[in-house]
Amino acid sequence: MEDWEEDKYLKKKRLSVRMEEEPLRRFGELCRQQGTTPSHVIRDFIFRFIARNSKTPRQGNASGESKKTGCVTTRVIHPVFALS
């Protein structure tokens, strides 16, 4: 019974991800072929996913000036997006 309680505690405290070895190896090889690291690929995916699913309304016209307030808005672009 103690092992079950310990497993339950560990699941509460951290996220455990289990994958087969072969997909992980292939992922690592693809990253090496492209001259990057797995952490950069995952971070890039997360930033792109957030940007794609962002619910923030776009304000202003093409020049960046809001028609209602006359305020100029700017958008910050993450370096990852500047490359694509």
N, C-alpha and C positions, 0 to 999 in steps of 0.2 A: 504494500500500500504506500510505503514511503516513496518509491520510485515514481508512482503515479502523481503524487503531490508535488514532487520535485519537477517533473515534466510540466505540470500545470503552471507552476511558478515561473519556469523558464519561458513558457509561451507568453505569459503576461508581460514579461520584462523585455523581450526582444522578438524580432521578426526572424523566423527561420525559413530559409528558402532552400529547397532541395531540388537539384537538377541532375540529370544524367551527365556523366563525364564527357561523352562524345560531343553533345552540342556546345558545352563550355569550351572544349578544345578547338572546335571549329570556329567559334566566336573569337577566341584568342588569335587564331591563325589569320582570320580575316582582318582583324585589327592590325596585326603586324604587317600584313601585305599593304595596308593603306597608310602605314607609318603613323599610327595613333595607338592609344591605349584603351582598354575596355572602359575605364572610368570616364574618359573624354567622350566616348561614343554614347554611354548611358546619360551623361550630363547633357550632351547635345540633344538627345532624344527627349529628355524631360523639358528642356527649355522650349523646344519646338512644339511639344504637346501643349504646354501651358499657353504659348502664344496663339496656337490654333484655336484653343478652347476658351480664350479669354472672353469674359462677358462685358468688358469695359466698353462703353459707347465711344465711337469716334466723333470728335467734335471738330468744328471748323471747316473751312473750305480748303481748296488745294494750296493756298498760300499759308495755311496754318492759322488764319485769323477767324475767330468765331463771329458769326453774323449777329448774334444777339448782344454779346458784351463788347466786341471789338478787341478782346484779349487775344494775344498770340499764344498758341499752344505749341509745345515741342514734344517729340516722341524720342525716348531714349532707346537706342538699339543696342542689344547685347552683342559683344564681339563675335559670338558664334553665328549670329544671323548675318553679320556683315560679310562673312565668307561665302554665303550661299546666294 
